[in-house]
Amino acid sequence: MKKTMTQLLLSSVCATLLTAPAMAGKAYNTLNVAFAAEPEPLDTYKIAGRQGLILARHVYDGLIYKDLNTGEFLPALAESWSQPEDGVIEFKLRQGVTFHNGASFTADDVLETLNTVITPEYGTRYAISVDWIDHVEKVDDFTVRINMAKPFAGVYEMLADALPIYPSEYFAEVGSEGMARNPVGTGPYRLVEQEPGVRYELERFEDHYEGSPKAGATIDKIVVRTVPEMNTQYAELMKGDLDWIWRIPPDQAAKLESRAQIISAPIMRISYVNVAPSALGGETPIANLKVRQAIQHAVNRDAITKAFAGGASEVLKSFCNPAQFGCTDDVTQYDYDPEKAKALLAEAGYGDGFTLSMVFAAMPRPVAEAIAADLAKVGITLQLDELQYAAGVGKWREEQVPAFFSNWGSYGVGDVAFLLSNFFGGGADDLLKDPELVDWLTTGDTSTDTEERKTVYAEALGKIADEAYVMPMYSFNVNYGLSPDLNFTPYPDEFARFWEASWK
């Protein structure tokens, strides 16, 4: 059949779009970004997912900043700090800083922000980030003191961008909801338009303060959209409608390499299956140690890692990322051994198998299905319930499910304190409340003696493995898809620093 002239023209246009270099972003000095998952409302203290936190770190600043290239903590809103006495940190604040709404930064902003978010009523998402603060006091307009509620080894990690400072008068007036609706910070970009969860437009803030560790942004505008379908992201990247995407599966990354710039980088994030012996009132096979051990022997984690993670990802031998301080793999190992799993189930009285519910969130369904397939081979029928992360965590915390499959990024911090204490330190995600684990982790989180910290974390990791409380899966690496014209440096904390990006 002969094609009409119109059909020929359309074919030519489509072919051009698919093969043309990604020039649109560079031409307009606009970085076009896509996330598959919706960013959460932009009050940093209420955000769990990386998508919202990435946006927030462009809008807000903390008192200090961590240079991941050197490991050094740098001045940000605070120009210097000291510890005049035990349990007290004094900050000399930077002068001449302006918020996006024109307000001047002073000590009042630090007081209003931190003294508000530490209250139980505020509902800060993760207690570990603020529960070490007792109160903040003002010495003068540009000097504040943080009085600690307890010793905490991760103080400076938290202060480095994880605890942003809000404008006091505006924050007092609008609260968390208002900050999310119309975020106001001192960061290198200001939010000028948003359709929450769908589209965000940020502009470079011309009055960003001199001496900021985030200074020097050269891209004028960042447009971030939620594009759930990865195939749509790939097509838009190749056409030049997108300049940056991430979390590309290994097989797709290989296919895109000839059409786009692909960068693969390791990150702190790990995947895991957490089990709750106390769930459902304890009426679950998971309450039996032999069952928990059988599950770990039944899952072929090596094959799953190779099939679904790829790249620099590795099977975890312990519940921690090997790049984290305090991580050790000198713990009980559970090799893939279906026959041993069957024997353990028989010893536990479940030789005929059983049905187990597992919620999974922020993990691909095929990975959950692969776990289910392995467990089915030893007689365990896994019922899968896929939820958004917040809903999944909610079910877990309410002890409605005995197993939860997800991932954890440790705030991007290379220290097991930001992993272990969240799940076994006595907080909301700790359903065991094991006093021995809580005691060890409290010691590790508060000690300034590195050897003592290593010792107690090793004890905790050993018990977690012995009791099979968690099935560690694999570490993550991230594949980024970029415009050929974009310079972008990935970091292991999984925070995209678009203020460092530039065009070639």
C-alpha positions in Angstrom: 0.0 0.0 0.0 1.4 3.4 -0.9 1.7 6.0 1.8 0.1 9.4 1.4 2.2 12.5 1.5 0.8 13.3 5.0 1.8 9.8 6.3 5.3 10.2 4.9 5.7 13.6 6.5 4.4 12.2 9.9 6.9 9.3 9.7 9.7 11.7 9.0 8.8 13.9 11.9 8.6 10.9 14.3 11.9 9.6 13.2 13.5 13.0 13.7 12.1 13.3 17.2 13.4 9.8 18.2 16.9 10.5 16.9 17.4 14.2 17.6 19.8 15.2 20.4 18.3 16.5 23.6 18.7 20.2 22.9 15.5 21.7 24.3 16.7 21.9 27.9 20.1 23.4 27.1 18.6 25.9 24.6 16.3 27.3 27.2 18.6 26.7 30.2 15.8 24.6 31.7 16.5 21.3 33.3 13.6 18.9 32.7 13.4 16.1 35.3 11.1 13.2 35.8 10.3 11.0 38.8 8.2 7.9 38.6 6.8 8.3 42.1 5.0 11.4 43.4 7.0 13.8 45.6 5.5 14.2 49.1 4.3 17.7 50.3 7.5 19.8 50.7 7.8 20.1 54.5 11.1 18.3 54.9 10.2 17.2 58.4 7.3 15.1 57.0 8.9 13.6 54.0 10.2 10.0 53.7 10.8 9.6 50.0 13.9 10.8 48.1 11.8 12.6 45.4 10.4 15.2 47.8 13.6 15.5 49.8 15.6 16.2 46.6 13.2 19.1 45.8 13.3 20.3 49.4 17.1 20.5 49.5 17.0 22.9 46.6 14.6 25.1 48.4 15.9 25.0 51.9 19.2 25.1 53.8 20.4 23.7 57.1 22.8 25.2 59.5 25.7 23.2 58.0 26.4 21.1 54.9 28.4 17.9 54.3 30.8 17.8 51.4 30.6 14.1 50.4 33.8 14.4 48.3 35.9 15.1 51.4 33.6 14.1 54.3 34.0 17.6 55.7 31.2 19.6 57.4 31.0 23.1 55.9 29.3 26.3 57.0 25.9 27.0 55.6 23.4 29.1 57.5 25.8 28.8 60.5 29.3 30.2 59.7 30.9 28.5 62.7 30.1 26.2 65.7 31.6 25.0 68.9 30.7 23.0 72.0 31.2 25.3 75.0 30.1 22.5 77.4 28.9 18.9 77.2 25.5 18.6 75.6 25.5 22.1 74.1 26.4 23.2 70.6 26.7 26.9 69.9 26.3 28.3 66.4 27.4 31.7 65.1 24.9 32.4 62.3 25.6 33.9 58.9 24.5 37.5 58.4 23.1 38.9 55.2 21.0 35.9 54.3 17.6 36.4 52.7 14.6 34.0 52.5 12.7 33.6 49.2 10.0 35.9 50.6 12.4 38.7 51.4 12.6 38.1 55.1 16.0 38.3 56.7 17.5 35.3 58.4 18.2 35.6 62.2 18.4 33.4 65.3 14.6 33.7 65.6 14.2 31.5 62.5 16.3 28.7 64.0 14.4 28.9 67.3 11.0 28.8 65.7 11.9 26.0 63.4 13.7 23.6 65.7 11.7 24.2 68.8 8.5 23.5 66.8 9.6 20.3 65.0 10.9 18.6 68.1 7.4 18.7 69.7 5.3 15.5 69.5 2.4 17.5 68.2 4.3 18.5 65.1 4.6 14.9 64.0 8.1 14.9 62.5 8.3 11.8 60.4 11.4 10.2 61.9 12.1 10.7 65.6 15.8 9.9 65.2 16.3 13.1 63.3 15.1 15.4 66.2 14.7 13.5 69.4 18.3 14.4 70.4 17.3 18.0 70.8 15.9 19.2 74.1 15.5 22.9 73.2 17.2 25.7 71.3 17.9 29.0 72.9 18.8 32.4 71.6 22.1 34.1 72.7 21.7 37.1 70.5 20.3 37.8 67.0 23.1 35.7 65.3 24.0 33.2 68.0 22.0 30.2 69.1 22.6 27.2 71.3 21.2 23.7 70.8 20.8 21.9 74.1 20.9 18.2 73.6 18.4 15.8 75.2 20.9 13.0 75.0 24.3 12.3 73.4 24.0 11.4 69.7 26.8 10.4 67.4 24.9 11.6 64.3 24.3 15.2 65.4 26.2 16.8 62.5 24.9 14.4 59.9 21.4 15.5 60.9 22.2 19.2 61.0 23.7 18.9 57.5 20.6 19.7 55.4 18.3 17.2 57.1 17.0 19.9 59.5 16.3 22.9 57.3 15.5 26.3 58.7 12.2 27.9 57.9 11.3 31.7 58.1 10.0 32.2 61.7 7.0 34.6 61.1 5.8 32.7 58.0 6.2 29.3 59.6 4.4 30.4 62.8 1.6 31.7 60.7 1.1 28.8 58.2 2.6 25.8 59.9 3.5 22.5 58.2 0.6 22.6 55.7 1.5 26.2 54.6 5.1 25.3 54.2 4.2 22.4 52.0 1.7 24.5 50.0 4.1 27.4 49.5 7.6 26.5 50.6 9.9 29.4 51.6 13.6 28.8 52.2 17.0 30.2 51.6 18.2 27.6 49.1 19.7 28.1 45.6 16.2 27.6 44.0 12.8 28.9 44.9 9.6 27.1 44.1 7.5 29.4 41.8 4.8 26.9 40.8 3.5 23.5 41.8 0.7 21.1 41.1 1.4 18.9 44.1 2.5 15.4 43.2 2.4 16.3 39.5 4.6 19.2 38.4 7.1 21.6 40.1 8.8 24.6 38.7 11.9 26.0 40.4 13.8 29.1 39.5 17.4 30.0 40.4 17.3 32.3 43.4 19.3 35.4 42.5 19.7 36.5 46.1 21.2 33.2 47.3 23.7 34.1 49.9 27.4 34.5 49.2 29.6 31.8 50.6 26.8 29.1 50.5 28.1 25.6 49.8 25.3 25.4 47.2 26.4 28.6 45.5 27.2 28.7 41.8 24.1 27.3 40.2 24.1 28.0 36.5 20.8 26.4 35.3 18.0 29.0 35.5 15.0 26.8 35.8 14.2 23.2 36.9 10.9 21.6 35.9 10.1 18.4 37.7 7.2 16.2 36.6 5.8 12.9 37.9 5.8 10.5 35.0 4.8 7.0 36.4 5.4 5.1 33.2 9.1 4.4 32.7 8.6 3.8 29.0 7.2 7.3 28.7 10.3 8.6 30.4 12.6 6.7 28.1 10.8 8.1 25.0 10.9 11.7 26.3 14.5 11.4 27.2 15.4 10.3 23.7 13.2 13.0 22.1 14.9 15.7 24.3 11.7 16.5 26.3 13.5 15.2 29.4 17.1 15.8 30.5 17.3 13.7 33.7 15.7 10.4 34.8 16.8 7.8 37.3 16.3 4.4 38.8 16.4 2.8 35.3 16.4 -1.1 35.5 19.6 -2.6 34.3 18.1 -4.2 31.2 16.6 -0.9 30.1 19.8 1.0 30.9 21.7 -1.3 28.5 19.1 -0.6 25.7 19.3 3.2 26.3 23.1 3.5 26.2 23.3 4.1 22.5 20.6 6.8 22.7 21.3 8.7 25.9 24.0 9.3 28.5 23.8 6.5 31.1 25.6 6.8 34.5 25.5 4.0 37.1 26.5 4.8 40.7 26.3 2.9 44.0 24.2 4.3 46.8 23.6 3.7 50.5 20.1 2.2 50.0 19.4 -1.4 50.8 16.4 -3.7 50.3 15.1 -6.0 53.0 12.2 -8.1 54.2 11.4 -7.2 57.8 9.4 -9.7 59.8 7.2 -9.1 62.9 6.8 -12.0 65.4 4.3 -9.9 67.3 2.1 -9.1 64.3 -1.5 -10.2 64.4 -1.3 -10.7 68.1 1.5 -13.2 67.7 -0.7 -15.6 65.9 1.6 -16.0 62.9 4.2 -18.7 61.9 6.7 -15.9 61.8 6.7 -16.0 65.6 8.7 -19.3 65.4 12.4 -18.8 65.0 12.8 -22.0 62.8 10.2 -20.5 60.4 12.1 -17.3 60.1 15.3 -19.2 59.5 13.6 -21.4 56.9 12.4 -18.3 55.0 15.9 -17.0 54.7 17.2 -20.3 53.4 14.4 -20.6 50.9 15.0 -17.4 49.0 17.6 -17.4 46.3 18.9 -13.8 47.0 21.9 -14.2 44.7 19.7 -15.0 41.6 17.2 -12.2 42.5 20.0 -9.7 42.8 21.6 -10.6 39.5 18.2 -10.6 37.7 16.7 -7.4 39.1 19.4 -5.2 40.6 22.5 -5.7 38.5 25.4 -3.3 38.2 27.2 -2.7 41.4 24.5 -4.2 43.6 25.5 -7.0 46.0 23.7 -9.6 48.0 23.8 -8.4 51.6 25.3 -10.7 54.2 24.1 -8.6 57.1 21.4 -6.0 57.7 23.6 -3.0 56.7 25.3 -1.5 53.7 29.0 -2.6 53.6 29.9 1.1 53.0 28.4 2.1 56.3 30.5 2.6 59.5 29.7 -0.2 61.9 28.6 -2.7 59.3 30.0 -6.2 59.6 29.2 -9.5 57.8 30.7 -11.6 60.6 27.2 -12.9 61.5 25.1 -16.0 60.9 24.7 -16.6 57.2 21.7 -18.2 55.5 22.7 -19.7 52.2 20.2 -20.7 49.6 19.2 -24.2 50.6 15.5 -25.1 49.9 15.9 -28.6 51.4 17.2 -27.1 54.7 14.3 -24.7 54.6 11.8 -27.6 54.3 13.5 -29.4 57.2 13.3 -26.4 59.4 9.6 -25.9 58.6 8.9 -29.6 59.4 10.7 -29.2 62.8 8.6 -26.1 63.5 5.4 -28.0 62.8 4.7 -26.5 59.4 5.7 -29.4 57.2 2.5 -29.0 55.2 3.3 -25.3 54.6 1.2 -22.2 55.4 0.0 -18.9 53.9 1.8 -15.7 54.8 0.8 -12.1 54.0 3.6 -9.6 52.9 3.1 -6.0 52.1 5.7 -4.5 49.7 6.3 -0.8 49.0 8.8 1.1 46.9 10.0 -2.2 45.4 9.3 -3.6 41.9 6.5 -6.2 41.8 8.6 -8.7 39.9 11.1 -8.8 42.8 8.3 -9.5 45.3 7.0 -12.1 42.9 10.4 -13.8 42.7 10.5 -14.0 46.5 7.0 -15.5 46.5 8.0 -18.1 43.9 11.0 -19.2 45.9 8.9 -19.5 49.1 6.2 -21.5 47.2 8.9 -24.1 46.4 9.1 -24.9 50.1 5.4 -24.8 50.8 4.9 -21.2 51.9 2.2 -19.3 50.0 3.0 -15.6 50.0 0.1 -13.2 49.6 1.4 -10.0 48.2 -0.1 -6.6 49.0 1.4 -3.7 47.1 1.0 -0.3 48.7 2.5 3.2 48.6 5.3 3.6 51.1 3.4 5.6 53.7 0.5 3.2 53.6 2.8 0.2 53.9 4.7 1.6 56.8 1.3 2.4 58.5 0.2 -1.2 58.2 3.6 -2.4 59.5 3.5 -0.1 62.5 0.0 -1.1 63.4 1.2 -4.8 63.3 -1.4 -5.7 60.7 1.2 -7.6 58.6 3.9 -10.1 59.6 6.2 -9.3 56.7 7.2 -6.0 55.0 9.4 -5.8 51.9 10.8 -2.4 51.1 14.0 -0.4 51.1 15.9 2.1 53.3 18.4 4.8 52.4 19.7 5.7 55.9 19.2 9.4 55.0 22.1 8.7 52.6 24.4 8.6 55.7 27.3 6.1 55.8 26.7 5.0 59.4 24.6 2.1 60.6 23.1 4.4 63.3 20.7 5.7 60.7 19.6 2.2 59.8 19.7 -0.1 62.9 18.2 2.4 65.3 15.2 3.1 63.1 14.2 -0.6 63.1 15.5 -1.9 66.4 16.1 1.1 68.6 12.7 1.3 70.2 11.0 3.7 67.8 7.8 3.4 65.8 9.2 0.9 63.2 10.6 -1.3 66.0 7.9 -3.9 66.7 10.2 -6.1 68.8 11.3 -3.6 71.4 14.1 -6.0 72.3 15.7 -4.4 75.4 19.1 -5.9 74.6 19.1 -4.5 71.1 17.8 -1.1 72.3 20.6 -0.9 74.9 23.3 -1.8 72.4 22.1 0.7 69.8 21.6 3.4 72.4 25.3 3.0 73.4 26.4 3.0 69.7 24.4 6.0 68.8 25.6 8.1 71.8 29.2 7.0 72.2 32.1 9.1 70.8 34.4 6.1 71.1 34.6 4.5 67.6 35.8 1.1 68.8 33.0 0.9 71.3 30.5 1.8 68.6 31.8 -0.9 66.3 31.6 -3.5 69.1 28.0 -2.8 70.1 26.8 -2.5 66.5 28.5 -5.9 65.8 26.7 -7.4 68.8 23.3 -6.0 67.5 23.9 -7.2 64.0 24.8 -10.6 65.3 21.6 -11.0 67.3 19.5 -9.7 64.4 21.0 -12.4 62.2 20.8 -15.1 64.8 17.1 -14.4 65.4 16.4 -13.9 61.7 14.5 -10.8 62.4 15.3 -9.3 58.9 16.1 -10.9 55.6 18.7 -8.5 54.0 18.3 -8.6 50.2 20.7 -6.4 48.3 22.4 -3.1 48.1 21.4 -0.6 45.4 23.0 1.1 42.6 21.2 3.7 40.5 21.2 4.1 36.8 20.7 7.7 35.6 19.6 8.6 32.1 20.8 12.0 31.1 20.7 14.4 28.1 24.0 14.1 26.2 24.4 17.8 26.9 24.2 17.5 30.7 27.0 17.4 33.2 25.7 15.7 36.4 27.6 14.1 39.3 25.8 11.4 41.3 26.5 10.9 45.0 26.0 7.8 47.2 23.5 9.6 49.5 21.0 9.5 46.5 20.4 13.3 46.6 20.6 14.9 43.2 22.4 18.2 43.5 21.0 20.0 40.5 22.7 23.2 41.7 26.0 21.6 40.6 24.7 20.5 37.2 25.6 22.4 34.0 25.4 22.1 30.3 28.3 20.9 28.2 
